[in-house]
């Protein structure tokens, strides 16, 4: 999968984090569509299906969306990305990150971040464990970072290196479809992974990784808010507000089910997302790690999702990116 983000210039950072709590709080009240028939909602993924999306597939499979009066069409990610698809009206709701919302809005989009899944950092910056010359982020100095060309990621890596005592100088190589393969081929020295998916894959199938967390090495806040975004103009419609409330209520129910029944939810994901040919063992182990690590709830073995954003952690991270020159006013 690999960590993807977009580093673009941004004029206003603060506004990107606003409005989420009110939308989620309204959804928590259990608002559903009261009209006849199911209201259509299109949702676009950010990547190939994985456990980040398990609550959506669980809600669909278990009938939570139908009970809420909505008919959800889950779309595969488009080449242009979920953000552009939401901006252009191709999808009503898209899976994204808070920092991507900020970056797109700086370019003239008007996206609203309306649901946050991750309560703890899930990104890891890793080299192959066989690279004994890399013991701390300082050892990334002068090496090659496998990336998708993101200024945001560059700022994170540079800060980590400097915090560890290095100079913050490194080269970049474009990531292929599989970052493991890119590192194993020797075309790069380190890259970005998600602890709840690729790190699990590494433990199950190899190659072994040596990983670091950005917040442990001088990067403030939580860089890894993963969640949903909508277009502000779409949200201005009262009918769409009700549909969004219904969608989020049912989706939280789906994620809560997944946290309480991780193995069953993993099986639902594998069955529902047949096109992804997911490995059932990988999906189940990933869910076990998510529950034990409290990545979605903020506490170990938690089973209740808040869906709300920690605004202070978000702002700290966005301020860091602005200070680093990723966002220019």
N, C-alpha and C positions, 0 to 999 in steps of 0.2 A: 504494500500500500504506500508507505512512505509518507512523510509529513509534507503537506502542501500548504502554502500560504501565499498571499499576494502582498508585496511591499510597494505601495504607491504613495505619491505625495498626498498629504491631507491638510485641509485648511482648518477644519474644526474637529478636534478629537473628542471633546467632552460629550457632545450630543449623541455619540454612537452608543453610549451605555444607557441612555434615558428611555423610560417608558416600559421597560420589561416587566418590572414588578407589578404594575397595574394590570397589564394584560394577563399575566399568570394568575394574579389574585382573582381577577374576574372569572378566569377559567376554572379556578378551584371551587367556585360557587356552584359548579355543575350546570352551567348554561348549555342547553341543547336546542337543536332546531325544532321548532314547534309546527312547521308547515307540513303539508302532506308530501310523502315521498322523501327519498334521500337526496340531500343537497350535495352536488359534486365538489370535491376538493382534489386538486392535483398537488402532489408532493414530489420534489426532486431530490434524489440522493446526491451526495458530494463525491462518492467513490463507489467502487464495487461493494455490494452488500457485505456487511460484517456486523460484529456485535454492537457497534455504536448505534446501529439501526434496529436492534432487536425489539425494542418497545413498539416500534411502528408495525413490524410484521406480527408481533404478538397481538396487538390491538386489532389488526385486520383479521387474523386467523380466529380469534376468540369472539369476534362479533361486537367488540366494544364500539367500533365506528358505526356499525349499523344501529346499535342501541342508541347512539347519540344522534341519529338522524342524518348522517353524512355518508357519502360514498367516496372513499379515498382511492385515487389512482396513483400508485407509486411508480414514478418515472425513473429510469436509469439516468445516471449523470450525463449531461451533454458535454461535448468538447469545449464549449464556451464556458462551462461551469454553471453551478446552481445559481450563483448570484446574478449573473447576466440573464439567465432564464427567468428568474423572479422579476428582475428589473423590466424585462421585455414582455412580461405577461404570459410566457410559455408555461410557467408553473405558478401556483398560488403561494406555496410555501417551499422553502429550500433549506437543506441542511448545510450549515456553513460555520464560520467562526466569527467571533466578535470583531477581531482585528480585520478580517476581510470586509465586514460591513463598514467599518470605519474607512478603509481604503477605497471602497467603491463609492461611498458617499462623497469622498473628497473629489472624485472625478465627475460629480454631477448626479449620481444616483440618489435615490431617496428610500433607502432600505431601513427597516426597523427590526431590531433583534428582539424576538418575542418569547424565547424559551432557551434556558441554559441547561445542558445535560451534565457537564463535568464540574465537580466541586473541588477537585484536586488535579494538579498537573499530570498529564498523561504522556507528554512528549519526552522522549529520551534521545540523547545525542551520543552515538555509539561508534566504536570501532570494533573490528573483529577481535575476539579475545586472544587470538594468536599473535596479535600485534603487541608484543611485550614492550615495545618502545613507547607505547601510549598508556600512561598510568594516571594522568590527570588531564583536565582540559588544557593545561599549559602545553602539553605535548601535541596539541592540534596545531600549534604554531608552525608555519612553513609547510604544512601538509595540505592535502586536497580534500575539500568538502564536497560530497555528492549532494546536489541540491536541485531545486526547480527554478533557480535564478531569482530568489526572493530577497529583497533588501531587508525585510523583517528578520528572516533567519540569519542573514549576515550580521546584523546588529546583535542578535542573541549570542551567536558563536564568538564574536569579537569580545563581548563583555565577559563571557565565561573564561576565555583565554586570559584576558587581562586580570580578572579576579584571581586566577590561579598563578599569576606571576609572569605571564607571557606578554608578548608585544601585540598580539591580535592580528597578525598577518597570516593569511592563508589563501590558497587558490581554490577555485570552484570547478567542478565538472558536472555536466548535465546528467541528472539521474535518468536511468532507463525505466522500464516497467517494473524492475525488481532491484531494489537497492542492495539486497544481499548479493546478487550476481555481480553488480557493479563493483562492490568492495572486494569480492572474491577474485574478480578478474584483475585486480590491481589498478583499475582506472581511477580509484579514489581511496582515501584513507579513513574517512568517517562520514556518517550521515545521520539523518533524523528518522526515528522510528516511534511507533506508538507502543507503550508498555502493555496495553491490554490486547494487542493483536500480534504485531511482529515480534515483540519480545517473547510472547508465549510461543509463537512459531519457532523461534530460535531455541527455546528450551526443549521443545518437543522434537524438532528435526535438525537443529543446527543450521548454520554454524553458530557457535557460542559468541556472545557479544559482551563487550565491556562498556557500560553505559553511565551517563551522567545526567543529572536533573538541573535545568537552567536555574531554578530558584535556589539551588544549593551553591551556585557559583555566580552570585552578584546580579542576577536578573530579578528585578522586583515584581511583585504581584503574581498573578496566575496567567501565563501566556496562552493557556490552552482551553479557553472557553469555546466549547463546541455546542452548537444548538441550532435554532431555526430562525429564519428571517422572512419577512414579507415586504412587499412594496407599500410604502405609505399611502399611495393613492388607492390601492386595493383595500387597505385597512380603513380608509375613511368611509367606506360604504357600510352602513349599519348591518346589512345582511351578512356581509363578510366578517364583521366583528363577531357576530353570533356563531358563524361557521368556525372561526378561529378558536373561539372559546370552547366549542364542542370538540374540535380536533385536539386541542391541548389537554382537555380533561380526559378524553379517551386515551390519548397517547401516554399521559402520566400513569393511567391505570395499567396500560400495557407494560411500561417499564417497571412499575411496582410488581406486576405479576412475574416479570423476568427475574427480578431480584429475589423474590420469594421462591421461585421455581426455576432456578438457573438451567438445569439439565433439560427440562421440558421446553423451556423457551428457546434454548439452543437448537433443539430438534425442530421446533416450529420455524426458526430462521432458515435452517438448512432445507427444509421442505418447501417453504414459501418462495425462497430465492434460488430456485433450481438452476437458473441460468448462471449463477456464480460458481456452481460446483464446489460448495464449501465442504471442508473436511469437518466431520461431526466432532471428532476428538478435539480439534483446534477450537471450534466454537464452544464446546462445553468447558474446556480448560480456561478459555478466555472469560467466560461468564463466572467461573469460580474465582478467578483473580479479581474481576471487577467487584464482586460481592465482598470478598475478603479484604480487598484494599480500600473499599469505601470511595472509589473514584467518582461515583455518581451521587453519593449521599453525604460524603464528608466524614463518615465514620465507618469503622470496620463492621462488616456484616449487617449494614443498614438495609432496610427493605422499603423505605419510603422516600420517594423522590420529591424534591421541592420544585425543581424547574426554574428556580430563581437565580439571578445573577448576583455575585458578590461585587457590587459596584466599586468598592474601594480597591479591591485587588485588580479589577479591570482598569480602573483609571491609573493606578500606579504603573501598570504595564504599558498602557498607551502613552503616558507621559514619558516613560523611559524611551519608547520608540521615537517620540518626537524629539527628545533631547539628543538621541543618537543620530538624528538627521534623516531617519526613514520617512517621517512626515515633515513636510516643509510648509510653513504658513506664508 
